[in-house]
Amino acid sequence: MAGGLGFVRRYDRSVWPAVVVESPWAKIRDTEMLWLRIMRGEAR
């Protein structure tokens, strides 16, 4: 988080070398909603 923005970073360790995927920077509220959707299994 920085300046009211945040993102979610994911590491895919099922492949070698590990792949890093990041969401776009977004408002903290939107980033938190994305995180909740990920934790509930509702996001891809």
Contacts in CASP RR format, 6 or more apart in sequence:
PFRMAT RR
TARGET T0000
AUTHOR 0000-0000-0000
METHOD contacts of the structure
MODEL  1
MAGGLGFVRRYDRSVWPAVVVESPWAKIRDTEMLWLRIMRGEAR
1 28 0 8 1.000
1 31 0 8 1.000
4 27 0 8 1.000
4 28 0 8 1.000
5 25 0 8 1.000
5 26 0 8 1.000
5 27 0 8 1.000
5 28 0 8 1.000
5 31 0 8 1.000
6 25 0 8 1.000
6 26 0 8 1.000
6 27 0 8 1.000
6 28 0 8 1.000
6 31 0 8 1.000
7 22 0 8 1.000
7 23 0 8 1.000
7 24 0 8 1.000
7 25 0 8 1.000
7 26 0 8 1.000
7 31 0 8 1.000
8 22 0 8 1.000
8 23 0 8 1.000
8 31 0 8 1.000
8 34 0 8 1.000
8 35 0 8 1.000
8 38 0 8 1.000
9 20 0 8 1.000
9 21 0 8 1.000
9 22 0 8 1.000
9 23 0 8 1.000
10 20 0 8 1.000
10 21 0 8 1.000
10 22 0 8 1.000
11 18 0 8 1.000
11 19 0 8 1.000
11 20 0 8 1.000
12 18 0 8 1.000
12 19 0 8 1.000
12 20 0 8 1.000
12 21 0 8 1.000
23 31 0 8 1.000
23 34 0 8 1.000
26 34 0 8 1.000
34 43 0 8 1.000
37 43 0 8 1.000
END
